[in-house]
């Protein structure tokens, strides 16, 4: 392996470096070849490798400093290895999905191969010193999905350089000198995420160094179907800076030209680092010796001429020729290096496979022993021994095989009361707990800074507490936040100069500066990416999606990257981003949406908060800023002009996550709701009281997490009836709440009437007041459905309307 320090030599083309680079390139090629063989042989499920990209990645790594970031994709194995951040045993361990962090520290077997991650959190989930690390953000497979966050990582360097109040955060930056090496395949540059990011990088002038690995294909589709002019550098030529306009630098270089690659990356990184100018390096004429992946052969779609050309232009082959022609080594020396590299790859493969098998062997053998012991003198002996024999004969068994066999045996023993059954149950309970940690842990923070550990602090009011419009309360709140914490940054469309479309930030840019409260272009995906990258580097961004309906522009980045980050690294990385938006009720198809069901299905890994007013929103912001999880907070769009009392402890009061608020006590029926619906349900409850029906109104406050102390079931024990009401489409969040309560809290045991939901119509709301009334739940709807439920229970007292 090449240690990064060796790449700092004054003579960048020393013999020692050249041969060391050749050794690494050859090793990387060998592990790619062996990896494909393992997939084809059944040891692994799928493989995708970086063969054909070795030289370019070694050159990029030569310009990479401690504290820099790589935001790449699944072909960067040589890049990461060149930084000394990947052992070949770890490469194979990930291929086999080895769940032990010591063997596979990148993702603990949770991601397929080629997904690399620096563990910049310690064992408690707290930040390590990023400036001492060669940082890789955990790769994701969705094409171009790694690009939006790269903008934010680079933007953080700009903030660290230009906001001197951040200079003491030396664990995250040294004067913004860190640059971001993003990588992408040429076909993926067709994605809108790429274009949006490159445009924003040029506008913002941030140190983003984007490498495009161009091998001419996107799986089977050639570049002429992908990119205008057949070249991403030509397509982006208008982005090139000149003496009159800011923009970016664009380099092109052949992927087999070792000396030119080194020179290009040194120059590109220097410009990026010193001038904070984005740079595109278009690496051309790369190859894919094994094709796209293990899913099939590239001989299906590449001509014989193309395959011949790829063989001739293989970067490792041309590098070998160059070494010989320039006298850096003789053939025997290179053959020795090649033979040694093959052995290194083979030994790593054997070691990783043995470690993977050994990690499961104890449980496997114990299951066999328990099955045999239980079968002795048991009436079901034949069935149990058949299960054991089937397990024993399993080829390359994995954990599920032993677990499934024991579960099957317990079904056979369902009427057995002997000790053998108890031992099998104990084995299953132990392995279930261990497998829950292996496969299902760390969806949310488990650190001492988890927002779930933030205790609630009630809002305090005095006789002098002023009554304000909701938006003015938020103004006061955000002003206090920015005054006390220099890490807090806000950005979004119209957030800066006019203080957001509902005035929550009005006047704050003038007070705290554009560097902290800034406008963006209309580019929701990279607004989120900007926030993710900043949050990864120790800042506390609050990014705004102007209206909740616009969240769909960002959904891929939210669900693929942010929501999975902590989980897919098993607690190795985090990005405590706060996403602020406004939604629910207003007017029109695209400005009154409440797509909560989509959020609940897509954003596990984020907290989803639905405050009913701006006071509760401020309390939630306090809680989130004390925590280290990402969250989506939806303010009520029609609540900014409603009057609220300003808490005296605005900076201190915290609303805890997952704790519902009982807004009105009642004995006849429980209504569970949230957000703007709280006002509607409370008004309906007042009118229902005049009809003799006492409704208990519960605001869940947060949907993720949901009622962690099971407040709602205690209400249902009293009322024996429940209605779940919201503004989402049928089967959306109202159905989710019903599932959480009726199934999750076993509320069915206490119900005297069928649980009911009240939601919006299946379509989006039409424009106008009538559109709102006839498509979303209103006071009349709440009254009538509650009355109908009571009429069914007591038709004499409550005759049909």
N, C-alpha and C positions, 0 to 999 in steps of 0.2 A: 504494500500500500504506500501511497505517497502522502507524507505529512504536509499539511499546508505550508508550514514554514519553509520547506525545501523549495517551494515555488517563488520564494522571495529573493533568490540569488541574483546578484548583480549581473551575472552572465546568464541570461534567461535560456540560452541554448547550450548550456554546458553538457558534456557527454553524460555525466551522471544523471542529470535531469532527463535527458532524452531517453536514455535506456530505462530509467525508472518509469517514465511515461509509457514506453512501449510495453513494459512488463504489466502495468496496470491495464492498458488497453487489451492486451492479450488475455489476461485473467478475466476481465469483464466479459470478453467474447466467449470464453470457455464456460463461465457460469450460465450465460444465456443458452448455450447449446445444451448443457446438462439440464437446465431448467425445463426446456422444451421436452427433453427426453423423459423427465420425471412426470410431466403431465401426460404424455402419450402412454407412459407405462402405468399410469393409475395412481401414482403417489400423490399427485396434486390435482386440483379441480380445473385450474385454468392458469395460463401463463402469458404474460406480455412483457417484452424485454427491450433493452436499449441497444441491441446490436446494430452496428452501422452508424452509431452516433458517438462512438467512444472519443475520438480526437477532439471534436468540438466541445464536449463536456469537460475534458481535461483542460482545455484552454480556458474555458469559462471559470473553472475552479482556480486556475492560476491567478486570477484577478480578484478572487473572493477573500475578504478579510474577516477576522473575528468581529462579530456584531452585525455582519451583513445577513441578509435573508434570501433564501431561495423559495420562490413560490412557483412550483413546477408541476410536472405531471409524471405519469407512470413509466416513462422511459429514461429517467435521470439516474439510473443506478451508477454509472461511471462518474457522474458529477459528484454524487454524495460520497462515493468511495474515494475520490480524489481529495476530498476534504478530510479524509480520515474518519468519517462519520458512519461508515458502513463496513462491517466485516462480512465476508462471504458466507460465514455460518448464519449470520442474521438474514442475509438475502434468501438462503434456502429455508430457514425457519419460517419466514413469512410466506414463502411459496407453499409450505406444508400446513400453514395456519396454526403454528405452535402458539399456545396461549400464555406461555410463561414470559413475563417481561424481561427476565434475564436473557432468555434466548432470542426474543423478538421485541426489542424495546420500542420499536416505532409505533406499532398499533396493537401489540399483544394478540396477534393473529386475527384481528377484526377486519382488516382490509386485505384485499388480494395483493399479490406481489407488486413491487414497484411503488409502494406508497410509503414515503419516508417522512419521519417526524423527529425533530429534536425535542427532547423532554425538557422544556424550559420551566416546568413546575417541579418542586421537590416532592418528597413522599407525603407531605401534608397538603399538597395542592397549592403551595405558595410560590411566588416568583423566584426563580434563580436569576443570576446576573447574565442577562442576554448578551452583554457586550463581550463576554468571555467565550461565547459559543459561536459555532458556525451553524446558524439557525436555518432549519428547514421547516416551513409550515406544512402540516400534514397534507399530503397530496389527496386529491379527489379524482375519481374517474370521469365524471361528466365533462364532456369536451368544452374547453375554455372556462370551466368552473373555477379554476385556480386564479383567473386573471383579475376579477374585480377586487379581491382582497389585496392583491399586489399593489394596486393604486393606494390603498389605505396605509399599507406598510411604508411605502415611499413618502406619502404625505406626512406621516409621523416624523420622518427625518426632517422635513421642511419645518414642522412645528418646533422640533427640538433645536433647530438651528436659529430660528427667528424669534422664538418666545423665550427670552432669557430667564423668565420665572421658572422654567422647567430645567434649568441647568443642574439642579441638585439631583435629578433623577438619573444618576450615573450608572445605575444597573440596567438602564434601557437605551442610553445613547451617550455618545461623546460628541456633543456639538452638531448632531445631525449628520455625522460623517458616514453613516451606514447607508448602503445602497441595496436595492432589491433586484435580484436576478430572477426574472420570471422566464419560464420556458413554455413553449407551446408547439404542437405540430402544425405544419403549414395548412393542412385541411381545416383545422379547428379555428384558424383565423377568419373563416367565413362566418363564425358565430357573431351575433350582435354584441355579446359581452366584450369581445376583443376590440371591436371598433369603438365602442363606447369608452372603454378604458383608455385606449390610445389617444382618443380625442381629449378626454379629461386630463390625462397626463401632460399633454401638450399645453392645455389651458393653465393647469396648475403649476407647471414647471417643477416637477418632482423627480428625484433620482431613481427612476425605474429603467432598468436595463432589460429589454425584452428580447429574448433569443427565440427565433423561429427555426425549428429543425425541419428542413424542407427535403423530404424524400420523394416528393412528386405524387403522393397518393394519400387519400383518406380511405383506409381499407382498400376497396377495389376501385374507387372513383378517382380518376386522374385530376391533376391540378387545373386543367383547362375547364373542368366543370365546377371548380371550387372558387377560383380567384380571377378577377378581371386582369387582363394582360398576362395571365399565367404566372404572376409574380407578386408577392405581397409587398416587396420593397418598391416595385414600380407603382403598385396601387396606392401606396402611402407617400408617393413622392411629393405630393402637395403639403405634407406635414413637415417637410425638411425646413429647418430654420435657415434664415439668411440674415444679411446685415440690416434688413428692414423689419423683419418679423420674427417673433419668437416661435419656436416649434420644437422639433426634435432632430437629433442626428440619426442618420441612416447609414449603416455599413452593410456591405455584401461581401461574403467570403465563401470559398469552397470548403466543404466539410472534410475534404481529404488533404488540405494544404496545411500541414502542421505549423510551419513557421508563420504563415499568414494568419492563422487562427490565434496564435499566441499574441502576435502584434496587434491584431484587431481588438481582442478582449482587453489587453492592457490599455490601449488608447480609449476604448469605449468606457471602461470603468473609471479612468481618470477624468474624463469629461463629466460623467455622471456624478462622481463623488465630489469633485471640487466645484463644479458649476451648477449642480442640481438641475441638470438638463436631461430629459428622457432620451433614451437611445434605443434604436431598433437594430439588432444584428440579425440579418437574414443569412442563415447558413444554408448554402445551396449544395446540390448534387450529393446529398446523403443517400444512403441505401438502407434496405431492410433485408439482410441476408436470409432471415427465416420468415419473412412476411410479417403481416400485421400482428398476429397472435397465434396461439395454439388452436384457434377455432378452425383453421383451414390453411391450405397452401396458397401462396401468391402465384403459383404457376397457373391457377385457374383464370387469372385476369391479366397477367403480364405476358407480353410477347416474348418469344425466344430472344429477339434482339435486345429487348429491355433487360432481360435476365443476364444476358452476356455483358451488357453495359454495366450493370450493377456489380457483377463479379470483378470487372476490370477497375471499377471506381470504388471498391471497398476501401474505406479509410485506413484500416489496419494494414491491408496489402500495400497500399501506396506509401504509407508511413515506413514500412519495412524496406521498401525499395529506396526511399529517400535516405534512410540511415546508412544503407550500404553504399549508395552512390556518393554520399558526402563523407564517408570514411569514419563515421562515429562508431562503427562496429563491423566485424567480419561475420560471415554467415554462421560460423560455428558458435560464436557468442550468442547470436540471436536464437539459434536452435536450442542452446542451453537454456536461455530465458524462457523459450516456448515450452520446453519440456518441464521446467520447474513450475511454470504457470499452470500447466495442465494438472500437475500433481497438487498444487495449492487448491485448485478448483475441486478436484476429486475428493481431497481430504475434507474440505469444507462441507461438501455434499454428504459424505459419509457421516461426519461428525454431527451435522444438523439432523439427519434422519435418525441416527441412533438416539440423540437426545430427545427428539420428538416421540419416538416409540417408548423410550424409557419413562417419559413423563406420564404415560398412560398405563404403563404395565402393572403398577401396584394395584390400581383399582380393578383392572381387568383380571388379574390373577386372584384377587380377593373375591370377586364375583364368582369365578369358577369354583373356588373352594367352598363358598357359602352354598352354592347350588348343589354341589356334591354332598356336602354335610346334611343339608336339608332333605335331600332325596333319600338318604338312608332311613330305613324303617318307616317310610312315609307311604301312605296309600296311593299317593300321586307320584310315586317314584319314577315310573316310566316317562310320564309327561315332563317331569323336572329334568331328568337326564337327557331327554331329547332337546330341551331348551339349552342345556349346558353344552351338549355336543355341537349344536348349531353355532353356538357362540365360539366354542373352541376352534372350529374350522374356519372362522371368519378370516378372510385375507386382508392383511393390513388393517386391523380393527382400529376404530376410533372410539371416542367416549360414548357416543350414542349407542353403540352396539351392546356394551355391557349394561348400560342403563335400561335399554329397551328389553333385554333379556330378563333382568330382575323385575321389571314392571309386569312382564308377561307371567313370570313365575308367581308373583303376588296375586295375580288374577286367578291362577290355578289354585292357590292356597287360600282363597277368600273365606273358606269356612274352617280353616285350620287355626288352632289356638296354640300350637307348639312354639318352642323357642327358636326353631329355624326360621319361621316366618318373621319373628321379631327381629332377628339378626339381619335378615334381608331388608326389612323396613328401615332399620337403623342405618344400614349401608346406603340405601336410597336417599334418606333424609340428609345424610352427610354429603353425598355427592351432589345432590340437588343444590345445597347451599354453596358448595364450591363451584359448581357450574354456573350458578347465578352470578357469582363474582367474575368468572371467566368470560361470560357471554353477555351479561345484562347489567353490569354495574356502570357507574360513572356517567349516567345520562345527565345528571346534574352534579353540581359541585359537592364534594364531600370534605371540603376544607373548613378550617375554623372561620373563614370569611363567607360561608354560604349564606345567602339571604334568608334561607329557611331558619337560620339561627338568630336572626335579628328580632329582638323582642318588640312587641307593640308598645308604643308610647302614645297615649291618648292626646288628641288635640285639646288645648286649654284655651278657655275664653274668659274674658273679664267684661265688666260693665262698659269698659272703654273700647272693647274690640270693635273695629269699624266694620261696616257692611259694605261689600264691594261687589262689582260685577265679577264673574268667574275669571274672565281673562285678566283683570287687574290683580286678582289674587295670585294667578300664575306669574304675572310680571314680578310681583314682590318676591315670590318664591325663587324664581330663576335668578333674580338679582342677588339674592343671598347666597345661592349655590355658587355662582361665579366669583363672588367676593371671597368665599372661604376655601375654594379648592381650585388651584391653578390647572389641575389635570383635566377639568371639565371643559369640553369643547362641544359646540353645537353647530350643525350645518344642515342645509336642506334648501329646497326651492323657496325663495322669498323669506327665509329666516333672518337674514342679515339686515339689510337697509330698512325694510318696512316692519321687521319684527314679527314675522309670520303672518299668514292671512287672517288669523284671529287675534293677533296682537299680543301673544304671550311673551314675546321677546322684544316688544316695542321699546326703543331707546337703549337697549342693552349693548348693541354693537358700538354705538358711539361711546359708551362708558368703558367697555372692556376690550374693544378693538376687533378689527376684522380677522385677526389671527385666531381669535377664539370663537367668534360668532359670525358665520360666513354664509353667503349665498352660494348656491350651486346651479349648474345647468339643469335642464329637465332630463334627468338621467337616473331614474330610481335605482337601477341595478347597481351602479357604481356609487351611489350615495350609501347604500348598504355596504358595498365593498370597502369604501373609504372608512366607514365606521368599524368594520371588522378588523381591518389592518391596524387602525389606531388602538383599538381595544387590546389587540395582541401585544402591543408594545407599552402597556402600562398606563395609557391615557384612559379617560372616562368620557367617551363621546356619547352625546345624545343626538341621534340623527333623525331627521323628520321625513316621513312620507306624508305628503301634504293632505291627502284624503285616503281613508282606509281602502276605498275601491282600487287605488293605485298600487296596492301591495302586490297585486298579481304580476306587475312588472319585475318584482324583486324575488318572487317566490322560489325560483330555482336556487338562487344564492342563499336565501334564508334556510331552505330545507336541506340542500345538499351539503352546504359548507358550515354555516353557523350552528345550526341545530345539532349537527352530528359531531362537532369538533371535539368536545370534551369526551364524548363516548368513544369515538373512533381512535382516540389516543389513549384510552383507558386512564384518563386523568392527567395526561402529559402536557396538554395545552388547553388554554381557555381564552375567551374573548368576551369580557363582560360588557357587551354593547347594549345600550338602551335605545330602542326604536320607539319613537313617539309618533303617533298618528291620531286622527280624529275620524269618527264614523258614527254609525247608527243612523239616527233620524235627521233628515233635512229635506232636500227636494231633488228629485230626478234620478234617472237610471244609474248615473255614474258618481253620484255624490250623496247617496243615502244608503249605501250598502252596509251589511253587517255579516260578512262571510265568515262567521266564527267557526262553523263546522270545518271549513277548509283549513283554517289555522290549527284547529285541534288535531286534525289528521296529519298535518304537514310539519308542525313545529314542536314535536316532542323533543325536549332538550332546551327549549326556551320557556320562560314563564309567560303566561298570557294574562294580562291584568285588564279589568274592565270597570274602572271607577265610575260611580254614578254622578260625581261632581268634581270640581277642581280642587276642593279641599282634600278629598280622598286621593286624587291624583298626586298632589304634592306629597302626601304621606307615603305613597308608594315610591315616588322618586327618591325620597330619603332612604327608604329601605333598600332599594336597588343599588344606590350609590355606596351603601355600607357593605353590600354583598359583591359576589364575583361571578354571577351567572348572567347570561344574556336574557333580555326580556322584550316583549312587545306590549306597549301600553296604549290602549285605545281610549282617548278622551271622548266625551259625549259632544258631538258636533253642535247640538242645539242648546248647550249649557253655558256658553261663554258669556251670555248677557244676563244670565240669571243671578240673583243676589245671593251672596254667601258671606258668612262671618269669618273674618281673618283670624286664624289662630294666633295666640300670643307666643306660642313656641313653634313658630313656623319652621325653624331650622332643625328642631329636635324631634318633632312628633313623627312617628313611624306607623304605618299600617302594615300589620303582619300579613304574610302571604298564606293563602289557604284557609283564612278564617272568615266565615260569613258574618254578616251583621244583621241582626233582627231589627227591622225598621218599624214594625208594628206588631204588637202581640194580639193573638186571637186564638179561639178555641174550636172553630168549626172546620177550617180548611187552611192548608199551608200553600202559599204561592212562592215559588222559587224563581228568582229572576236576577237581572243585573243591568248595569249601564242606564241608558235613557229610559228603559222600561220601568225602572223603579218609580219614577214620578207618575207614570201612567197607572201602575198597579196600586200605588198609594192612594191616588185619587179615586180609583175604582173601589178600593177597600172602604173609603169613607162613605161612598154611596151604598155599598153593600150593607154597611152597618145600619143604615136607615131602613134596609129591608130585613133586618134581623139576623144578618150573617156576619159573624166575627172572623175576619181573615187575618192570619199571621203572615206577614210579608218578610221574606228573607232575601237579602242582597248577597249573592255568593262572593262578590268582589273580585275573585280570581277564578279563572277556569282551569288554568294549569299553574299551581296545584289547585285541587278542588277539595274543599271542606275536610281538611286533614284531621280535625277533632270531632267529626261527625255531629255537627250541630243540627243538621237538617233532620236526621232520624229522630232526635229528641223532640223536635216539633211535631213530627208525624205521629209519634207515640201519643201525643196529646190530641191532635186533630183527626187522625185516621184518614185523611184525604190530602191529596197533593196535586198541584198544577204547576207545570214547568212552562214559563213564558219567556220568549225572547223575540228578536227581530230577524233571526236567520230564517232560511228556507225550511220547510218541513223536513224532519229527519236530520237536521243539523245540530246546533248546540243544545237545543231543547231535548233532543233524543240522547245526546251525550249526558246531559244532567240527569235524565231519567235513569240511564244505565248506571251512572255512578251511585245514585241513591237507592233505586229499587233493587238492583242487583248487588252493587258494591257494598251498600249499607244494610242489605236485607230488609228494606222497608216494606216489602210485600207482606211481611208477617203482621204488620200493624194497619194495613189498609182495609177499609170497609167499602171503598169504591175504587173503580179502576183508575190508575194514575193517568193523568191527561197532560197533553202539551198544547200550547197555543203559540203559533209561530206566524211568520209572514207567509204570503202566497209564494208559490213556486217560482214566480217570475220576479224580475227586478222591479222596483217601485216606479210607476209612471211619474211624470213631472206634475207638480201642482199639489195643492192641499188635498184635493180629492184623490189624486194618485196615492198620496200617503195614507189617507183614511181607508181607502178600499183595498190596499195591498199589505198594510202592516197592522199589527194588533193595536187596537185603540181601547179607550176606556169602556165603550159599550161592549166590545168583544169580551173583555175581562169579566165584566159584570155578568154577562149572559152565560158564559161557560161555567163560572163559579155557581151561579144560581141553578143552572141545569144539573150540576153535580149534587147540589143540596136537594133539589126537587126529586131526583131519583131516590135519594135516601129517605126523604120525608115529604111525600107529595101532598099531604094534608096541610102541613105548615107552609110549604112552598109550592103552590100549584103552578103548573106550566105557564110560562109567559105567553 
